Amino acid sequence: MVSHNTFTSKRIRVRIPKDYRQEPVISHLVSDHCLTVNISAAILGANAMGDGWFDLELQGTPEQIDSGLNYLQELELEIWEDSNIGNW
């Protein structure tokens, strides 16, 4: 049985389109979904005009992580999880 207070982590890669560059997407993962977010790698377009790619480690309860992933999916962002993350 998994305790609701058990913390876990999940590695994802997410593409944040240039249309979202003024939106606090990662901040919402922290403030609205109570996640700890570690940015382990990132690529941004020149002058932040292009899309951004972020390798993130999300830490929280399984429910918090699911909530954060649902939020990203609702924004229709491209997300790669765990083993699908390759090298840049």
N, C-alpha and C positions, 0 to 999 in steps of 0.2 A: 504494500500500500504506500502511495506517495503522499507525504505530508504537504499540506498547502503552504507551509512555511519553508520548504526546502528550496534553496537557491540553486539555480543551474545556469548554464550559459549556452549560447548558440551563436555560431559564426555565420554571418551572411555577407553578401555583396549586394549593394543596392545602387541602381542608377537613378540619380536625381536630375531630371531634365532642367534645362536652362529656365523654363517657365516657372520652376519652383525655387529659383535661387534666392528670392526674397522671403520665402516661407521658412519658418523655423522648424523644419521637419525633424531634425535630430533632437532639438530642444523639446519638442512635443513627446518624443519617446521617453525622455527623462521626466518631464513635469506631468504629463497626462497618463502615462502608463507605468510610472514608478520604476523605470529601468535604469541600470547603470550602463552607460554606453562607452565603449573604448573604440576609438578610431585607430585601426592598426595600419591602414594605408588609404591613400586617397589620390585621385587624379582629377584635376579641375581644368576646364577649358581656359584658353588665354583670356586674361582679364575677367575671369568668371563669366564669360559670355556663352560658353558651351555647356554641355551636360557634365555632370560630375559623377564619378564612380567612387564609392566608399566601401572599404572592408570594415565591417563593424563586428564587435563582439558584444552581444546583448546579455546582461546578467540580471536575473530576477527570478521570481517564482515561475513555474511553467505557465500559470495563468497570465502573469504579467507579460511574459514573452509572447504568448499567443495573442494577447490584446494588442501589443505593439506591432506584430506581424500583420494582424488584421487591419490596423490603421494604415500601414504601408500599402497593403493590397487595395484598400478603399481609395487610395490616391492613384491607383493603377501604375505603381512604380515597378520596374523590373527588379526582381529579387532572385538571387541564387543562394541556396542554403548549403551549409556544411560541405559535403564531399564534392559538390559542384564548383567549389571555389578553386580555381587554378592560380597559376602565377600570372602576374601582369604580363 
